[in-house]
Amino acid sequence: MKVLHVAAALVLIVFSVWLFTSEQAAQPGLLSPMHREITTCEDCHIPWLGVSNEMCLNCHEFNDHSRLRPVIRFHESEQNCLSCHREHIPLSQISRMDHTLLNPELSCDDCHLDPHKSLFGEDCRTCHGISTWEIRGFHHPPEERENCIKCHRPPVSHEYAEFRSMITATHPTIKRTELDVDLQRCNLCHVIHDWQHLRM
């Protein structure tokens, strides 16, 4: 047992020496593209303490709130930089949004466009969570209900004369007058498992 302790201590000593002497040991990975011009670690890191909000604010300023885009206006607090932003990790973006840091009174549409166009009201949180946009336990209604219009609206392109002409040209059995009604019945052309998969 004593031999194991001595061996473990030797391994620890060798590893420590390697950490302090090897330049490669201190390379945590590439910087994100917007930080690649930084040449020295001390621009962002305090030795033995790491990165802090203060170090980030040496380069990034949010004092002039009027110049901030609405979607990043919450940066004016100049806090919690490291809760959303990470470096030296294999990600295409430096940001990982943490919505729990935001003011709970903030409305989702202050930053996000509503893809539902107010069909489901203005309180996104009744369906969506803040940690994931996916709706847990959601099951699309069965196709035979044919009430797609309750949640979906035809896109503007469906109202164009060119669209209607294309449909009637490729489907000779459909009359133009029928098409006006059928635009409200998405299931005539679309399937529920994949919106891009058309019956024709």
C-alpha positions as protocol buffer text, in pm:
chain_id: "A"
residue {
  index: 1
  type: MET
  ca { x: 0 y: 0 z: 0 }
}
residue {
  index: 2
  type: LYS
  ca { x: 288 y: 232 z: 84 }
}
residue {
  index: 3
  type: VAL
  ca { x: 434 y: 168 z: -263 }
}
residue {
  index: 4
  type: LEU
  ca { x: 107 y: 283 z: -422 }
}
residue {
  index: 5
  type: HIS
  ca { x: 111 y: 607 z: -223 }
}
residue {
  index: 6
  type: VAL
  ca { x: 472 y: 675 z: -325 }
}
residue {
  index: 7
  type: ALA
  ca { x: 391 y: 598 z: -691 }
}
residue {
  index: 8
  type: ALA
  ca { x: 85 y: 826 z: -682 }
}
residue {
  index: 9
  type: ALA
  ca { x: 292 y: 1106 z: -526 }
}
residue {
  index: 10
  type: LEU
  ca { x: 561 y: 1067 z: -795 }
}
residue {
  index: 11
  type: VAL
  ca { x: 300 y: 1077 z: -1072 }
}
residue {
  index: 12
  type: LEU
  ca { x: 150 y: 1392 z: -917 }
}
residue {
  index: 13
  type: ILE
  ca { x: 491 y: 1559 z: -896 }
}
residue {
  index: 14
  type: VAL
  ca { x: 580 y: 1470 z: -1256 }
}
residue {
  index: 15
  type: PHE
  ca { x: 239 y: 1593 z: -1376 }
}
residue {
  index: 16
  type: SER
  ca { x: 280 y: 1921 z: -1182 }
}
residue {
  index: 17
  type: VAL
  ca { x: 626 y: 1980 z: -1329 }
}
residue {
  index: 18
  type: TRP
  ca { x: 486 y: 1913 z: -1677 }
}
residue {
  index: 19
  type: LEU
  ca { x: 203 y: 2163 z: -1619 }
}
residue {
  index: 20
  type: PHE
  ca { x: 447 y: 2437 z: -1516 }
}
residue {
  index: 21
  type: THR
  ca { x: 710 y: 2374 z: -1783 }
}
residue {
  index: 22
  type: SER
  ca { x: 513 y: 2266 z: -2090 }
}
residue {
  index: 23
  type: GLU
  ca { x: 362 y: 2537 z: -2305 }
}
residue {
  index: 24
  type: GLN
  ca { x: 126 y: 2282 z: -2457 }
}
residue {
  index: 25
  type: ALA
  ca { x: -26 y: 2205 z: -2116 }
}
residue {
  index: 26
  type: ALA
  ca { x: -145 y: 2564 z: -2090 }
}
residue {
  index: 27
  type: GLN
  ca { x: -328 y: 2559 z: -2425 }
}
residue {
  index: 28
  type: PRO
  ca { x: -698 y: 2510 z: -2343 }
}
residue {
  index: 29
  type: GLY
  ca { x: -805 y: 2533 z: -2708 }
}
residue {
  index: 30
  type: LEU
  ca { x: -876 y: 2784 z: -2982 }
}
residue {
  index: 31
  type: LEU
  ca { x: -1042 y: 3116 z: -2916 }
}
residue {
  index: 32
  type: SER
  ca { x: -1369 y: 3201 z: -3086 }
}
residue {
  index: 33
  type: PRO
  ca { x: -1331 y: 3393 z: -3417 }
}
residue {
  index: 34
  type: MET
  ca { x: -1411 y: 3732 z: -3261 }
}
residue {
  index: 35
  type: HIS
  ca { x: -1129 y: 3692 z: -3006 }
}
residue {
  index: 36
  type: ARG
  ca { x: -862 y: 3539 z: -3232 }
}
residue {
  index: 37
  type: GLU
  ca { x: -668 y: 3865 z: -3246 }
}
residue {
  index: 38
  type: ILE
  ca { x: -596 y: 3843 z: -2871 }
}
residue {
  index: 39
  type: THR
  ca { x: -233 y: 3736 z: -2836 }
}
residue {
  index: 40
  type: THR
  ca { x: -168 y: 3713 z: -2462 }
}
residue {
  index: 41
  type: CYS
  ca { x: -362 y: 3523 z: -2197 }
}
residue {
  index: 42
  type: GLU
  ca { x: -332 y: 3818 z: -1956 }
}
residue {
  index: 43
  type: ASP
  ca { x: -562 y: 4025 z: -2178 }
}
residue {
  index: 44
  type: CYS
  ca { x: -852 y: 3824 z: -2035 }
}
residue {
  index: 45
  type: HIS
  ca { x: -713 y: 3614 z: -1748 }
}
residue {
  index: 46
  type: ILE
  ca { x: -585 y: 3716 z: -1408 }
}
residue {
  index: 47
  type: PRO
  ca { x: -315 y: 3457 z: -1322 }
}
residue {
  index: 48
  type: TRP
  ca { x: -450 y: 3186 z: -1090 }
}
residue {
  index: 49
  type: LEU
  ca { x: -789 y: 3362 z: -1071 }
}
residue {
  index: 50
  type: GLY
  ca { x: -920 y: 3332 z: -1425 }
}
residue {
  index: 51
  type: VAL
  ca { x: -1162 y: 3558 z: -1610 }
}
residue {
  index: 52
  type: SER
  ca { x: -1394 y: 3810 z: -1443 }
}
residue {
  index: 53
  type: ASN
  ca { x: -1669 y: 4050 z: -1549 }
}
residue {
  index: 54
  type: GLU
  ca { x: -1420 y: 4333 z: -1502 }
}
residue {
  index: 55
  type: MET
  ca { x: -1179 y: 4179 z: -1751 }
}
residue {
  index: 56
  type: CYS
  ca { x: -1457 y: 4148 z: -2010 }
}
residue {
  index: 57
  type: LEU
  ca { x: -1555 y: 4511 z: -1956 }
}
residue {
  index: 58
  type: ASN
  ca { x: -1202 y: 4627 z: -2037 }
}
residue {
  index: 59
  type: CYS
  ca { x: -1298 y: 4577 z: -2402 }
}
residue {
  index: 60
  type: HIS
  ca { x: -1678 y: 4559 z: -2402 }
}
residue {
  index: 61
  type: GLU
  ca { x: -1874 y: 4866 z: -2296 }
}
residue {
  index: 62
  type: PHE
  ca { x: -2248 y: 4895 z: -2240 }
}
residue {
  index: 63
  type: ASN
  ca { x: -2265 y: 5239 z: -2080 }
}
residue {
  index: 64
  type: ASP
  ca { x: -2449 y: 5402 z: -2369 }
}
residue {
  index: 65
  type: HIS
  ca { x: -2777 y: 5211 z: -2355 }
}
residue {
  index: 66
  type: SER
  ca { x: -2921 y: 5398 z: -2653 }
}
residue {
  index: 67
  type: ARG
  ca { x: -2664 y: 5234 z: -2883 }
}
residue {
  index: 68
  type: LEU
  ca { x: -2754 y: 4879 z: -2778 }
}
residue {
  index: 69
  type: ARG
  ca { x: -2980 y: 4675 z: -3001 }
}
residue {
  index: 70
  type: PRO
  ca { x: -3303 y: 4588 z: -2815 }
}
residue {
  index: 71
  type: VAL
  ca { x: -3221 y: 4218 z: -2807 }
}
residue {
  index: 72
  type: ILE
  ca { x: -2901 y: 4279 z: -2607 }
}
residue {
  index: 73
  type: ARG
  ca { x: -3019 y: 4571 z: -2395 }
}
residue {
  index: 74
  type: PHE
  ca { x: -3007 y: 4353 z: -2084 }
}
residue {
  index: 75
  type: HIS
  ca { x: -2625 y: 4378 z: -2107 }
}
residue {
  index: 76
  type: GLU
  ca { x: -2653 y: 4721 z: -1949 }
}
residue {
  index: 77
  type: SER
  ca { x: -2635 y: 4552 z: -1607 }
}
residue {
  index: 78
  type: GLU
  ca { x: -2272 y: 4457 z: -1692 }
}
residue {
  index: 79
  type: GLN
  ca { x: -2293 y: 4144 z: -1478 }
}
residue {
  index: 80
  type: ASN
  ca { x: -2290 y: 3767 z: -1522 }
}
residue {
  index: 81
  type: CYS
  ca { x: -2081 y: 3772 z: -1843 }
}
residue {
  index: 82
  type: LEU
  ca { x: -1947 y: 3423 z: -1778 }
}
residue {
  index: 83
  type: SER
  ca { x: -2293 y: 3274 z: -1726 }
}
residue {
  index: 84
  type: CYS
  ca { x: -2367 y: 3306 z: -2098 }
}
residue {
  index: 85
  type: HIS
  ca { x: -2025 y: 3341 z: -2262 }
}
residue {
  index: 86
  type: ARG
  ca { x: -1752 y: 3077 z: -2272 }
}
residue {
  index: 87
  type: GLU
  ca { x: -1420 y: 3055 z: -2451 }
}
residue {
  index: 88
  type: HIS
  ca { x: -1189 y: 2771 z: -2553 }
}
residue {
  index: 89
  type: ILE
  ca { x: -1475 y: 2531 z: -2621 }
}
residue {
  index: 90
  type: PRO
  ca { x: -1559 y: 2377 z: -2959 }
}
residue {
  index: 91
  type: LEU
  ca { x: -1867 y: 2586 z: -3031 }
}
residue {
  index: 92
  type: SER
  ca { x: -1944 y: 2794 z: -3337 }
}
residue {
  index: 93
  type: GLN
  ca { x: -2071 y: 3075 z: -3115 }
}
residue {
  index: 94
  type: ILE
  ca { x: -1936 y: 3225 z: -2797 }
}
residue {
  index: 95
  type: SER
  ca { x: -2283 y: 3273 z: -2644 }
}
residue {
  index: 96
  type: ARG
  ca { x: -2501 y: 3029 z: -2457 }
}
residue {
  index: 97
  type: MET
  ca { x: -2807 y: 3222 z: -2349 }
}
residue {
  index: 98
  type: ASP
  ca { x: -2923 y: 3181 z: -1990 }
}
residue {
  index: 99
  type: HIS
  ca { x: -3275 y: 3321 z: -1976 }
}
residue {
  index: 100
  type: THR
  ca { x: -3297 y: 3262 z: -1601 }
}
residue {
  index: 101
  type: LEU
  ca { x: -3075 y: 3570 z: -1553 }
}
residue {
  index: 102
  type: LEU
  ca { x: -3328 y: 3800 z: -1718 }
}
residue {
  index: 103
  type: ASN
  ca { x: -3592 y: 4004 z: -1544 }
}
residue {
  index: 104
  type: PRO
  ca { x: -3901 y: 3776 z: -1517 }
}
residue {
  index: 105
  type: GLU
  ca { x: -4119 y: 4074 z: -1611 }
}
residue {
  index: 106
  type: LEU
  ca { x: -3945 y: 4095 z: -1950 }
}
residue {
  index: 107
  type: SER
  ca { x: -4181 y: 3997 z: -2230 }
}
residue {
  index: 108
  type: CYS
  ca { x: -4054 y: 3734 z: -2475 }
}
residue {
  index: 109
  type: ASP
  ca { x: -4151 y: 3952 z: -2771 }
}
residue {
  index: 110
  type: ASP
  ca { x: -3915 y: 4222 z: -2648 }
}
residue {
  index: 111
  type: CYS
  ca { x: -3643 y: 4008 z: -2808 }
}
residue {
  index: 112
  type: HIS
  ca { x: -3818 y: 3742 z: -3015 }
}
residue {
  index: 113
  type: LEU
  ca { x: -4052 y: 3770 z: -3312 }
}
residue {
  index: 114
  type: ASP
  ca { x: -4376 y: 3579 z: -3261 }
}
residue {
  index: 115
  type: PRO
  ca { x: -4390 y: 3305 z: -3526 }
}
residue {
  index: 116
  type: HIS
  ca { x: -4750 y: 3235 z: -3426 }
}
residue {
  index: 117
  type: LYS
  ca { x: -4858 y: 3592 z: -3510 }
}
residue {
  index: 118
  type: SER
  ca { x: -5054 y: 3623 z: -3183 }
}
residue {
  index: 119
  type: LEU
  ca { x: -5263 y: 3311 z: -3251 }
}
residue {
  index: 120
  type: PHE
  ca { x: -5184 y: 3183 z: -2903 }
}
residue {
  index: 121
  type: GLY
  ca { x: -5176 y: 3511 z: -2714 }
}
residue {
  index: 122
  type: GLU
  ca { x: -4874 y: 3701 z: -2586 }
}
residue {
  index: 123
  type: ASP
  ca { x: -4757 y: 3485 z: -2296 }
}
residue {
  index: 124
  type: CYS
  ca { x: -4510 y: 3247 z: -2461 }
}
residue {
  index: 125
  type: ARG
  ca { x: -4431 y: 3085 z: -2125 }
}
residue {
  index: 126
  type: THR
  ca { x: -4773 y: 2918 z: -2111 }
}
residue {
  index: 127
  type: CYS
  ca { x: -4636 y: 2672 z: -2368 }
}
residue {
  index: 128
  type: HIS
  ca { x: -4260 y: 2726 z: -2389 }
}
residue {
  index: 129
  type: GLY
  ca { x: -4000 y: 2697 z: -2116 }
}
residue {
  index: 130
  type: ILE
  ca { x: -3695 y: 2919 z: -2085 }
}
residue {
  index: 131
  type: SER
  ca { x: -3438 y: 2638 z: -2078 }
}
residue {
  index: 132
  type: THR
  ca { x: -3565 y: 2480 z: -2401 }
}
residue {
  index: 133
  type: TRP
  ca { x: -3801 y: 2603 z: -2670 }
}
residue {
  index: 134
  type: GLU
  ca { x: -3939 y: 2253 z: -2723 }
}
residue {
  index: 135
  type: ILE
  ca { x: -4281 y: 2193 z: -2570 }
}
residue {
  index: 136
  type: ARG
  ca { x: -4265 y: 1887 z: -2346 }
}
residue {
  index: 137
  type: GLY
  ca { x: -4541 y: 1637 z: -2400 }
}
residue {
  index: 138
  type: PHE
  ca { x: -4679 y: 1811 z: -2710 }
}
residue {
  index: 139
  type: HIS
  ca { x: -4865 y: 1579 z: -2947 }
}
residue {
  index: 140
  type: HIS
  ca { x: -4998 y: 1713 z: -3274 }
}
residue {
  index: 141
  type: PRO
  ca { x: -5375 y: 1655 z: -3309 }
}
residue {
  index: 142
  type: PRO
  ca { x: -5466 y: 1366 z: -3541 }
}
residue {
  index: 143
  type: GLU
  ca { x: -5488 y: 1445 z: -3909 }
}
residue {
  index: 144
  type: GLU
  ca { x: -5854 y: 1353 z: -3938 }
}
residue {
  index: 145
  type: ARG
  ca { x: -5962 y: 1648 z: -3723 }
}
residue {
  index: 146
  type: GLU
  ca { x: -5892 y: 1878 z: -4017 }
}
residue {
  index: 147
  type: ASN
  ca { x: -5889 y: 2189 z: -3797 }
}
residue {
  index: 148
  type: CYS
  ca { x: -5539 y: 2309 z: -3893 }
}
residue {
  index: 149
  type: ILE
  ca { x: -5666 y: 2667 z: -3915 }
}
residue {
  index: 150
  type: LYS
  ca { x: -5697 y: 2672 z: -3535 }
}
residue {
  index: 151
  type: CYS
  ca { x: -5317 y: 2696 z: -3510 }
}
residue {
  index: 152
  type: HIS
  ca { x: -5192 y: 2755 z: -3864 }
}
residue {
  index: 153
  type: ARG
  ca { x: -5254 y: 3028 z: -4120 }
}
residue {
  index: 154
  type: PRO
  ca { x: -5173 y: 2993 z: -4489 }
}
residue {
  index: 155
  type: PRO
  ca { x: -4860 y: 3187 z: -4586 }
}
residue {
  index: 156
  type: VAL
  ca { x: -4897 y: 3500 z: -4797 }
}
residue {
  index: 157
  type: SER
  ca { x: -4764 y: 3313 z: -5101 }
}
residue {
  index: 158
  type: HIS
  ca { x: -5081 y: 3101 z: -5104 }
}
residue {
  index: 159
  type: GLU
  ca { x: -5281 y: 3414 z: -5183 }
}
residue {
  index: 160
  type: TYR
  ca { x: -5082 y: 3496 z: -5498 }
}
residue {
  index: 161
  type: ALA
  ca { x: -5244 y: 3437 z: -5836 }
}
residue {
  index: 162
  type: GLU
  ca { x: -4927 y: 3254 z: -5949 }
}
residue {
  index: 163
  type: PHE
  ca { x: -4967 y: 3002 z: -5667 }
}
residue {
  index: 164
  type: ARG
  ca { x: -5330 y: 2935 z: -5750 }
}
residue {
  index: 165
  type: SER
  ca { x: -5249 y: 2904 z: -6121 }
}
residue {
  index: 166
  type: MET
  ca { x: -4976 y: 2651 z: -6043 }
}
residue {
  index: 167
  type: ILE
  ca { x: -5214 y: 2441 z: -5832 }
}
residue {
  index: 168
  type: THR
  ca { x: -5495 y: 2441 z: -6087 }
}
residue {
  index: 169
  type: ALA
  ca { x: -5250 y: 2369 z: -6372 }
}
residue {
  index: 170
  type: THR
  ca { x: -5100 y: 2066 z: -6195 }
}
residue {
  index: 171
  type: HIS
  ca { x: -5436 y: 1949 z: -6051 }
}
residue {
  index: 172
  type: PRO
  ca { x: -5698 y: 1984 z: -6327 }
}
residue {
  index: 173
  type: THR
  ca { x: -5975 y: 1847 z: -6106 }
}
residue {
  index: 174
  type: ILE
  ca { x: -5950 y: 2147 z: -5869 }
}
residue {
  index: 175
  type: LYS
  ca { x: -6156 y: 2452 z: -5964 }
}
residue {
  index: 176
  type: ARG
  ca { x: -6045 y: 2806 z: -5876 }
}
residue {
  index: 177
  type: THR
  ca { x: -6359 y: 2859 z: -5668 }
}
residue {
  index: 178
  type: GLU
  ca { x: -6285 y: 2545 z: -5465 }
}
residue {
  index: 179
  type: LEU
  ca { x: -5929 y: 2661 z: -5404 }
}
residue {
  index: 180
  type: ASP
  ca { x: -6049 y: 2963 z: -5205 }
}
residue {
  index: 181
  type: VAL
  ca { x: -6213 y: 2730 z: -4953 }
}
residue {
  index: 182
  type: ASP
  ca { x: -5940 y: 2467 z: -4963 }
}
residue {
  index: 183
  type: LEU
  ca { x: -5673 y: 2718 z: -4858 }
}
residue {
  index: 184
  type: GLN
  ca { x: -5820 y: 2689 z: -4509 }
}
residue {
  index: 185
  type: ARG
  ca { x: -5775 y: 2310 z: -4518 }
}
residue {
  index: 186
  type: CYS
  ca { x: -5400 y: 2258 z: -4492 }
}
residue {
  index: 187
  type: ASN
  ca { x: -5438 y: 1880 z: -4466 }
}
residue {
  index: 188
  type: LEU
  ca { x: -5542 y: 1856 z: -4832 }
}
residue {
  index: 189
  type: CYS
  ca { x: -5178 y: 1918 z: -4929 }
}
residue {
  index: 190
  type: HIS
  ca { x: -4970 y: 1887 z: -4609 }
}
residue {
  index: 191
  type: VAL
  ca { x: -4909 y: 1596 z: -4377 }
}
residue {
  index: 192
  type: ILE
  ca { x: -4869 y: 1649 z: -4004 }
}
residue {
  index: 193
  type: HIS
  ca { x: -4538 y: 1463 z: -3952 }
}
residue {
  index: 194
  type: ASP
  ca { x: -4345 y: 1686 z: -4194 }
}
residue {
  index: 195
  type: TRP
  ca { x: -4476 y: 2020 z: -4316 }
}
residue {
  index: 196
  type: GLN
  ca { x: -4247 y: 2015 z: -4620 }
}
residue {
  index: 197
  type: HIS
  ca { x: -4375 y: 1675 z: -4731 }
}
residue {
  index: 198
  type: LEU
  ca { x: -4660 y: 1745 z: -4973 }
}
residue {
  index: 199
  type: ARG
  ca { x: -4917 y: 1486 z: -5074 }
}
residue {
  index: 200
  type: MET
  ca { x: -4874 y: 1567 z: -5442 }
}
